[in-house]
Amino acid sequence: MEIVKEKYAILGTLGDDEGFLTCSMHIAKKLGNSERIKPYPEFEAAAEDLRLGIISCLLVPGAYPKLNSFIMDSELAVSESFVEKIPALVLSGCHAVCPDQIDIIYHHPATTYLLSELDTTYRESSTVSSNPEACRKVMHNTEKSIALTNQLCADHYGLVTYKVLREGINMPWVCFTQNTQRVNTVI
């Protein structure tokens, strides 16, 4: 039996105008189940546009720490879920060799768990809204920072990959639509 995926007019997910560099944009493009993919600086902004009917679907990875807020939102409904492999998660920067010590490491909150696996010591970890943003921050602070990002971003920004932390994870993904079954209660 073939599973038929729903087709969405406009799918919103985490990304920016630089292309399909976030894991979310990459997976949205790979799925091919939308007429248009709209990038958002944060999942919450896309969720707001979904509530307003500006987009027809919100795509969120299972690793997103605030996924539950969308699941419990009475205005949203899970329309489908699936598992798809994300690009490799890597440690990267501008140095030819990974430094033993660094001032700051930039990363998306979904990758926080991987910080415990690093050999490099850092003074500060700074969460950013996306993998491309982590790379851009490193590009503006080349000597004192590194990024925990995906391989697509590291390659796009010309960063040196020091270590592959995950070769690619089978990630659960959730598509949300407006909750048309929402019951309005009168008090």
Buried (B, 14 or more C-beta within 10 A) or exposed (E): EEEEBEEBEBBBBBBBEBBBBBBBBBBBBEBEBBEEBBBBEEBEBBBBBBBEEEBBBBBBBBBBEBBEBBEEBEBBBEBBEBEBEBBBBBBBBBBEEBBEEBBBBBBBEBBBEBBEEBEBEBEEEBBBBBBBBBBBBBBEBEEBBBBBBBBBBBBBBEBBBBBEBBEBBEBBBBBBBBBEEEEEEEE
